[in-house]
């Protein structure tokens, strides 16, 4: 029996600087967490082999800079993405309010074939911080996700590894579904117009 082709899934993580994008990626890929903060310059990626319904896939997870001066790099990094992860800090209202602009920018820069159905996942990170410091409620985040087409939502802690595997399992599944839909429609980009001239003289024999 012929083996199925190897699948590479490109996942982009977006969000304001300091929300924990790098920490989430490192916790998922390497099961490690560092308390020291170092801003990502440009973009970096890690890969992880995962099973999705007994299918082996390679996730290529891109961790992008949250600083405004690096956003012009978006086009090169966003193109070809199969899923976009939007991250905010539940203790930082500004990072939550920025999700809309990150989502819009991704859709403009990545230009997915079907933007209305492109898979996003939202992660509310740093739930390990003192509950009294929390400023974005679970209900408010869910309402936002529902208003954007029922985006899957998870509250996470990269520090304590809370909901990391569960969230990335959904990310992998959604990315694989997107990849397969792109493959299915990829050969049918442009209709072929065939012109038949019925007015020609002659014998069709």
Secondary structure, DSSP 8 states (H G I E B T S, - for coil): ------EEEEEEEE--TTSSHHHHHHHHHHS---SS-----SEEEEEEEEEETTEEEEEEEEEE--SGGGGGGHHHHHTT-SEEEEEEETT-HHHHHTHHHHHHHHHHHH--TTGGG--EEEEEE-TTS-GGG--S-HHHHHHHHHHTT--EEEE-BTTTTBSHHHHHHHHHHHHHHHHHHHHHHGGGSS-------TT--S---
